[in-house]
């Protein structure tokens, strides 16, 4: 049967006539309703240009729900009549396959070049196979059983049914039906494979993006956050602490006389020294919300959330002591025979975005005070200090 194009005059493609009648009143009434629902779906797909996708879905859902009820009634009728289990098994399997196949064909219709034509072609083949084939056979067996024949004898008579022309037609329709069913299964499998590949590729890209984002935040030498990520987190934490009215602290660390260390021991040893210092500082700045970052050169900065000046000073003093405890020899240091750091501390309850840079400025001024006071120590800045930001000397 040819499915009409969308611009064809509206007409029913499934016509109810005497060839579809089984002689079982309850079955024929349900078949007639199925034909009406098939035609309603055809009109929804081909002749309703303004019909929404949800309305088309409703037409399909109504058809499938009614077919399911019809199958249940047919299967109960066969059980009540005592139809041979061999026919019942075939009949019930075809019912299940139809529900699975037509639902999957509807769900995967998107990639098809002509989804409506394919679906209606499938329904046409199924209707012929179902009503003209297994249902007519079922009806003949039920009539024979009601007339006194044994179910096995009624089933055997179907094997020698005299209408060979109808048998050949049904065989061809069955082949068409199974070709369409296999095509649908292949398409469904192809879609499932494609969807799986898309999911896998998407997961790979997301993982790569996460790695790239992580790399963009990390200093390659020290393995701690870089300056860009520190500045981002500083803006975020200033905004959060301003909303909550909580104190936020910054501690700036600088390796004492690092230029002399590099000149005396070489840049490779200098890199190893900075890595060891970063590990020591990280051992004391360990809370998950806190952040340790490299600001450049030998300078590192800690962002301590929900921390006032007293708490930040304790953290800074432990960190300075942890570096000193490394006992890394520094032969050219006028401060100590080992590598040491100086630290500047500042804390405040931020009120506005500009309090972030102000907090860094206060910590930087306190760091200079620590260096002027002899290094290897912690100095806490005060809010009334407004020292300008200056470059840190590498002397």
Buried (B, 14 or more C-beta within 10 A) or exposed (E): EEBBEEEEEEEEBBEBEEEBBBEBEEBBEBBEBBBBBBBBBBBBBBBBEEBEEEEBEEBBEEBBEBBEEBBEEBBEBBEEBBBBBEBBEBBBEBBEBBBBBBEBBBEBBEEBEEBBBBBBBBBBBBBBBBBBBBBBBBBBBBBBBEEEBEBEEBBBBBEEEEEEEBEEBBEEBBEBBEEBBEBBBEBBEEBEEEEEEEEEEEEEEEEEEEEEEEEEBBBEEBEBBBBEBBBEBBEEBBBBBBEEEBBBBBBBBBBBBBBBBBEBBEEEEBEBBBBBBBBBBBEBBEEEEBBBBBBEEBBBBBBBBBBBBEBBBBBBBBBBBBBBEBEBBBEEBEBEEBBBBBBBBBBBEBEEEEBBBBBBBBBBBBBBBBBEEEBBBBBBBEEEEEEEEEEBEBE
